């Protein structure tokens, strides 16, 4: 038997492709994010497309490691 992770019926991250960057919505409350690099924006109550209260952008490939640390937090939170 294999281990299985049951996630909620919603996404842990939404990615919108834009002309010059990716807009990434993280399905967590802004207060729950550990963001030591200050790359996240609080979008609580702004009514943007996507799940959660956290938004960040990826404009350059060298930002990937920082962004994946944030994405992993959302994945781990939903997997619990």
VENJO-V387353 format. One record per residue. N is the residue number from 0. RES is the residue in one letter. NEAR is the number of other ideal C-beta (glycine too) atoms within 8 Angstrom. Layout:
# VENJO-V387353
{{N & RES & NEAR} {N & RES & NEAR}}
This chain:
# VENJO-V387353
{{0 & X & 1} {1 & X & 3} {2 & X & 3} {3 & X & 4} {4 & X & 5} {5 & X & 4} {6 & X & 7} {7 & X & 4} {8 & X & 3} {9 & X & 6} {10 & X & 6} {11 & X & 12} {12 & X & 11} {13 & X & 11} {14 & X & 8} {15 & X & 10} {16 & X & 4} {17 & X & 7} {18 & X & 3} {19 & X & 4} {20 & X & 8} {21 & X & 9} {22 & X & 10} {23 & X & 15} {24 & X & 16} {25 & X & 16} {26 & X & 14} {27 & X & 12} {28 & X & 9} {29 & X & 11} {30 & X & 4} {31 & X & 7} {32 & X & 12} {33 & X & 4} {34 & X & 8} {35 & X & 4} {36 & X & 5} {37 & X & 5} {38 & X & 9} {39 & X & 12} {40 & X & 6} {41 & X & 7} {42 & X & 11} {43 & X & 7} {44 & X & 4} {45 & X & 5} {46 & X & 3} {47 & X & 7} {48 & X & 5} {49 & X & 10} {50 & X & 8} {51 & X & 11} {52 & X & 8} {53 & X & 17} {54 & X & 12} {55 & X & 11} {56 & X & 8} {57 & X & 10} {58 & X & 6} {59 & X & 5} {60 & X & 4} {61 & X & 4} {62 & X & 10} {63 & X & 8} {64 & X & 6} {65 & X & 9} {66 & X & 12} {67 & X & 8} {68 & X & 8} {69 & X & 16} {70 & X & 12} {71 & X & 8} {72 & X & 13} {73 & X & 15} {74 & X & 10} {75 & X & 8} {76 & X & 10} {77 & X & 10} {78 & X & 8} {79 & X & 4}}
